[in-house]
């Protein structure tokens, strides 16, 4: 292949930026936080996927073969919490309903798991990528460090666990 020319490079599409996205939970999450999540989400991590490598040594030579496909079934997100503390209270309430409070007699999965959608937009605001998370629910809120030495927003992190991730109706995880 010859070296790339100016016209080859100039014909490439614009880059997709990492700052135009939203996360939605449908039907509205049990704690009623769908719009709150979409507006307050600052960061989200698309789960890793990989194919394991199986290494085999035969007659002094080493060969690599594909193994099974593995992936994380969790998506981490960071949200800005405002002075009403509504987001954290809503997610904690949802988690409380999942496990049933002190009795630990929680709900069945059909009552607490929802469908999550992660939309990533292009520069024009059109959906460039859309991922669907089936049976999505909050599984972890890590420790939140408060810091009295500087002024910064309260960032709440949350991990959502899901059973299946698909894109355009095709299961990818």
BANU-791646 format. One record per residue (C-alpha): residue in three letters; y, z, x. Coordinates in steps of 0.02 Angstrom, whole numbers, plus 50000, padded with zeros to 5 digits. Each point is the difference from the previous one (the first is absolute). Layout:
{r->Ala Y->Y Z->Z X->X}
...
This chain:
{r->Unk Y->50000 Z->50000 X->50000}
{r->Unk Y->50170 Z->49954 X->50072}
{r->Unk Y->50138 Z->50128 X->50023}
{r->Unk Y->50094 Z->50046 X->49843}
{r->Unk Y->50160 Z->49904 X->49969}
{r->Unk Y->50161 Z->50055 X->49918}
{r->Unk Y->49953 Z->49911 X->49837}
{r->Unk Y->49830 Z->50090 X->49999}
{r->Unk Y->50085 Z->50169 X->50012}
{r->Unk Y->50142 Z->49953 X->49882}
{r->Unk Y->49873 Z->49949 X->49866}
{r->Unk Y->49926 Z->50175 X->49991}
{r->Unk Y->50037 Z->50104 X->49846}
{r->Unk Y->50119 Z->50148 X->50008}
{r->Unk Y->49923 Z->50162 X->50060}
{r->Unk Y->49940 Z->50124 X->49869}
{r->Unk Y->50088 Z->50166 X->50021}
{r->Unk Y->49918 Z->50170 X->49980}
{r->Unk Y->50139 Z->50079 X->49896}
{r->Unk Y->49978 Z->49911 X->49833}
{r->Unk Y->49855 Z->50075 X->49902}
{r->Unk Y->49956 Z->50112 X->49854}
{r->Unk Y->49853 Z->50105 X->49945}
{r->Unk Y->49959 Z->50011 X->49815}
{r->Unk Y->49868 Z->50100 X->49907}
{r->Unk Y->49937 Z->49929 X->49834}
{r->Unk Y->49980 Z->50064 X->49873}
{r->Unk Y->50134 Z->50124 X->50046}
{r->Unk Y->49925 Z->50136 X->50107}
{r->Unk Y->49951 Z->50158 X->49905}
{r->Unk Y->50155 Z->50090 X->50063}
{r->Unk Y->50114 Z->49857 X->49944}
{r->Unk Y->50064 Z->49957 X->50174}
{r->Unk Y->49984 Z->49811 X->50005}
{r->Unk Y->50185 Z->49955 X->50006}
{r->Unk Y->50034 Z->50147 X->50115}
{r->Unk Y->49872 Z->49937 X->50126}
{r->Unk Y->50065 Z->49822 X->49997}
{r->Unk Y->50179 Z->50053 X->50035}
{r->Unk Y->49970 Z->50138 X->50127}
{r->Unk Y->49865 Z->49922 X->50110}
{r->Unk Y->50061 Z->49978 X->50179}
{r->Unk Y->49840 Z->49959 X->50094}
{r->Unk Y->49825 Z->49950 X->49955}
{r->Unk Y->49854 Z->49958 X->50112}
{r->Unk Y->49881 Z->49859 X->49952}
{r->Unk Y->49825 Z->50062 X->50043}
{r->Unk Y->49910 Z->49941 X->50155}
{r->Unk Y->49852 Z->49885 X->49982}
{r->Unk Y->49880 Z->49948 X->50137}
{r->Unk Y->49830 Z->49931 X->50039}
{r->Unk Y->49892 Z->50114 X->50106}
{r->Unk Y->49935 Z->49924 X->50161}
{r->Unk Y->49814 Z->50015 X->50036}
{r->Unk Y->49963 Z->49979 X->50185}
{r->Unk Y->49828 Z->49948 X->50060}
{r->Unk Y->49938 Z->49983 X->50178}
{r->Unk Y->49862 Z->49874 X->50029}
{r->Unk Y->49933 Z->49945 X->50170}
{r->Unk Y->50149 Z->50075 X->50092}
{r->Unk Y->50127 Z->49913 X->49888}
{r->Unk Y->50108 Z->50078 X->49867}
{r->Unk Y->50031 Z->49921 X->49831}
{r->Unk Y->50114 Z->50056 X->49860}
{r->Unk Y->49960 Z->49973 X->49817}
{r->Unk Y->50089 Z->50041 X->49841}
{r->Unk Y->49958 Z->50164 X->49917}
{r->Unk Y->50051 Z->50064 X->49831}
{r->Unk Y->50174 Z->49989 X->49932}
{r->Unk Y->50090 Z->50166 X->49994}
{r->Unk Y->50168 Z->50054 X->49932}
{r->Unk Y->50100 Z->50151 X->49949}
{r->Unk Y->49997 Z->50035 X->49814}
{r->Unk Y->50166 Z->50088 X->50008}
{r->Unk Y->50181 Z->49949 X->50007}
{r->Unk Y->50135 Z->50112 X->50072}
{r->Unk Y->50178 Z->50000 X->49936}
{r->Unk Y->50164 Z->50091 X->50036}
{r->Unk Y->50125 Z->50037 X->49862}
{r->Unk Y->50178 Z->50066 X->49998}
{r->Unk Y->50011 Z->50160 X->49898}
{r->Unk Y->50163 Z->50032 X->49909}
{r->Unk Y->50076 Z->50167 X->49954}
{r->Unk Y->49907 Z->50006 X->49834}
{r->Unk Y->49834 Z->50011 X->50097}
{r->Unk Y->49924 Z->49895 X->49859}
{r->Unk Y->49888 Z->49891 X->50108}
{r->Unk Y->49910 Z->50141 X->50090}
{r->Unk Y->49980 Z->50099 X->49839}
{r->Unk Y->49928 Z->49848 X->49911}
{r->Unk Y->49873 Z->49959 X->50137}
{r->Unk Y->49949 Z->50183 X->50015}
{r->Unk Y->49979 Z->50010 X->49811}
{r->Unk Y->49891 Z->49844 X->50004}
{r->Unk Y->49894 Z->50075 X->50138}
{r->Unk Y->49988 Z->50165 X->49904}
{r->Unk Y->49935 Z->49908 X->49847}
{r->Unk Y->49871 Z->49909 X->50106}
{r->Unk Y->49918 Z->50160 X->50062}
{r->Unk Y->50035 Z->50109 X->49848}
{r->Unk Y->50105 Z->50139 X->50075}
{r->Unk Y->49918 Z->50165 X->50040}
{r->Unk Y->49842 Z->49959 X->49904}
{r->Unk Y->49971 Z->49838 X->50097}
{r->Unk Y->49934 Z->49926 X->49838}
{r->Unk Y->50101 Z->49841 X->50015}
{r->Unk Y->50004 Z->49838 X->49906}
{r->Unk Y->49882 Z->49854 X->50014}
{r->Unk Y->50055 Z->49855 X->50110}
{r->Unk Y->50042 Z->49891 X->49849}
{r->Unk Y->50135 Z->50127 X->49955}
{r->Unk Y->50085 Z->50019 X->50169}
{r->Unk Y->49975 Z->49835 X->50093}
{r->Unk Y->50120 Z->49856 X->49967}
{r->Unk Y->50027 Z->49823 X->50060}
{r->Unk Y->50124 Z->49989 X->50143}
{r->Unk Y->50094 Z->49844 X->50052}
{r->Unk Y->50089 Z->49969 X->50164}
{r->Unk Y->50121 Z->49853 X->49990}
{r->Unk Y->50082 Z->49928 X->50155}
{r->Unk Y->50150 Z->49887 X->49972}
{r->Unk Y->50075 Z->49853 X->50094}
{r->Unk Y->50186 Z->49982 X->50038}
{r->Unk Y->50033 Z->49927 X->49826}
{r->Unk Y->49919 Z->50148 X->49912}
{r->Unk Y->49843 Z->49904 X->49950}
{r->Unk Y->49830 Z->50081 X->50022}
{r->Unk Y->49925 Z->49935 X->50162}
{r->Unk Y->49848 Z->50116 X->50005}
{r->Unk Y->49926 Z->50111 X->49867}
{r->Unk Y->49858 Z->50123 X->50024}
{r->Unk Y->49910 Z->50090 X->49857}
{r->Unk Y->49919 Z->50170 X->50029}
{r->Unk Y->49868 Z->50043 X->49871}
{r->Unk Y->49972 Z->50184 X->49955}
{r->Unk Y->50148 Z->50064 X->50100}
{r->Unk Y->50043 Z->50185 X->50006}
{r->Unk Y->50094 Z->50120 X->50116}
{r->Unk Y->49880 Z->50086 X->50119}
{r->Unk Y->50114 Z->50083 X->50128}
{r->Unk Y->50175 Z->50064 X->50026}
{r->Unk Y->50015 Z->50048 X->50182}
{r->Unk Y->50108 Z->50144 X->50061}
{r->Unk Y->50185 Z->49971 X->49983}
{r->Unk Y->50107 Z->50062 X->50143}
{r->Unk Y->50171 Z->50064 X->49957}
{r->Unk Y->50127 Z->49996 X->50141}
{r->Unk Y->50159 Z->50103 X->50001}
{r->Unk Y->50065 Z->49921 X->50160}
{r->Unk Y->50058 Z->49834 X->49925}
{r->Unk Y->50045 Z->49914 X->49839}
{r->Unk Y->49865 Z->49880 X->49942}
{r->Unk Y->49921 Z->49952 X->49835}
{r->Unk Y->49848 Z->50091 X->49933}
{r->Unk Y->49855 Z->49878 X->50025}
{r->Unk Y->49841 Z->50031 X->49904}
{r->Unk Y->49841 Z->49916 X->50057}
{r->Unk Y->49850 Z->49969 X->49890}
{r->Unk Y->49830 Z->49920 X->50025}
{r->Unk Y->49928 Z->49902 X->49855}
{r->Unk Y->49813 Z->49968 X->49997}
{r->Unk Y->49928 Z->49849 X->49911}
{r->Unk Y->49830 Z->49919 X->49969}
{r->Unk Y->50042 Z->49818 X->50024}
{r->Unk Y->50144 Z->49895 X->50068}
{r->Unk Y->50023 Z->49821 X->49941}
{r->Unk Y->50124 Z->49861 X->50025}
{r->Unk Y->50020 Z->49862 X->49870}
{r->Unk Y->49840 Z->50059 X->49915}
{r->Unk Y->49896 Z->49990 X->50160}
{r->Unk Y->49928 Z->50164 X->50063}
{r->Unk Y->50048 Z->50027 X->50182}
{r->Unk Y->49950 Z->50182 X->50019}
